């Protein structure tokens, strides 16, 4: 168990040296450190205690493929940097939220327009009822006048017919 701890400590020392190199050199940023941390975890997970019995450069053939794949990934893929990936995801979420807010505002505008139209229709309804009542009253009075005029005309026609039959306007023969 002590030998495995020594190996892990020694591999940690190598990675610490590389970290110091990155800190002192012109290579700055999170990507080199994320690469080193990933390589350290993969190496320890893959070989663990096998490092004790390995020949020098004995694991080079197997791990060099993983190393080159990860170098390619961390060099070219923008998702390698977690913070940039998270920023991209946050930007997407922000864009979706802006679209949703715009839709809500448009809906609010449409609702406001609908409320305005409803208030306008309510005012028009009130005016229509008032005008309909006035028109109804006007028509009713016109019918009353027409009925009274017809009754008067009928009375006059009846009087004329009666006066003609009774030989004069005083109705001397009919009384």
MOTA-V876901 format. One record per residue. RES is the residue in one small letter. OMEGA is omega in degrees with one decimal (none if undefined). Layout:
# MOTA-V876901
res=RES omega=OMEGA
res=RES omega=OMEGA
This chain:
# MOTA-V876901
res=x omega=179.6
res=x omega=-179.2
res=x omega=179.6
res=x omega=177.0
res=x omega=179.2
res=x omega=179.3
res=x omega=179.9
res=x omega=178.5
res=x omega=-179.3
res=x omega=178.2
res=x omega=174.5
res=x omega=178.8
res=x omega=178.6
res=x omega=179.0
res=x omega=176.9
res=x omega=177.4
res=x omega=178.1
res=x omega=178.0
res=x omega=178.8
res=x omega=177.9
res=x omega=178.6
res=x omega=179.2
res=x omega=-176.6
res=x omega=-177.1
res=x omega=-177.9
res=x omega=179.8
res=x omega=-178.8
res=x omega=175.4
res=x omega=-175.0
res=x omega=-172.4
res=x omega=178.9
res=x omega=-179.0
res=x omega=175.9
res=x omega=176.6
res=x omega=-179.2
res=x omega=-180.0
res=x omega=178.8
res=x omega=179.8
res=x omega=179.2
res=x omega=-179.5
res=x omega=179.1
res=x omega=-179.4
res=x omega=-178.7
res=x omega=-179.8
res=x omega=-176.1
res=x omega=-170.4
res=x omega=177.8
res=x omega=-176.3
res=x omega=-178.9
res=x omega=-179.3
res=x omega=-178.1
res=x omega=-175.7
res=x omega=-176.2
res=x omega=174.3
res=x omega=175.9
res=x omega=-177.4
res=x omega=-178.3
res=x omega=-178.7
res=x omega=-176.2
res=x omega=-177.8
res=x omega=-177.3
res=x omega=-172.0
res=x omega=-179.4
res=x omega=176.8
res=x omega=178.8
res=x omega=-179.4
res=x omega=-179.2
res=x omega=177.7
res=x omega=-178.7
res=x omega=176.3
res=x omega=178.0
res=x omega=-179.6
res=x omega=-176.8
res=x omega=179.7
res=x omega=-170.4
res=x omega=-174.2
res=x omega=179.8
res=x omega=178.3
res=x omega=-179.6
res=x omega=179.3
res=x omega=-175.6
res=x omega=-177.1
res=x omega=177.1
res=x omega=177.6
res=x omega=178.9
res=x omega=176.6
res=x omega=177.4
res=x omega=178.1
res=x omega=178.1
res=x omega=177.7
res=x omega=177.5
res=x omega=178.8
res=x omega=178.9
res=x omega=179.3
res=x omega=177.8
res=x omega=179.5
res=x omega=178.3
res=x omega=177.4
res=x omega=-180.0
res=x omega=178.7
res=x omega=177.2
res=x omega=178.7
res=x omega=178.8
res=x omega=178.3
res=x omega=177.0
res=x omega=178.6
res=x omega=177.3
res=x omega=176.8
res=x omega=179.4
res=x omega=177.3
res=x omega=178.4
res=x omega=177.0
res=x omega=178.4
res=x omega=177.6
res=x omega=177.9
res=x omega=179.4
res=x omega=178.6
res=x omega=177.9
res=x omega=177.8
res=x omega=178.8
res=x omega=178.1
res=x omega=175.5
res=x omega=178.1
res=x omega=178.0
res=x omega=178.6
res=x omega=178.4
res=x omega=179.8
res=x omega=178.6
res=x omega=-179.7
res=x omega=179.8
res=x omega=179.4
res=x omega=177.8
res=x omega=179.4
res=x omega=179.2
res=x omega=178.2
res=x omega=178.0
res=x omega=179.2
res=x omega=179.7
res=x omega=179.9
res=x omega=179.5
res=x omega=177.7
res=x omega=177.6
res=x omega=178.3
res=x omega=179.5
res=x omega=179.7
res=x omega=178.5
res=x omega=178.2
res=x omega=179.6
res=x omega=178.7
res=x omega=178.5
res=x omega=178.9
res=x omega=-179.9
res=x omega=178.7
res=x omega=177.4
res=x omega=-180.0
res=x omega=-180.0
res=x omega=179.4
res=x omega=178.4
res=x omega=-179.7
res=x omega=-179.7
res=x omega=180.0
res=x omega=179.3
res=x omega=179.3
res=x omega=-179.5
res=x omega=-175.2
res=x omega=174.2
res=x omega=172.9
res=x omega=-175.2
res=x omega=-179.5
res=x omega=178.3
res=x omega=-176.9
res=x omega=-175.7
res=x omega=-175.5
res=x omega=-176.4
res=x omega=none
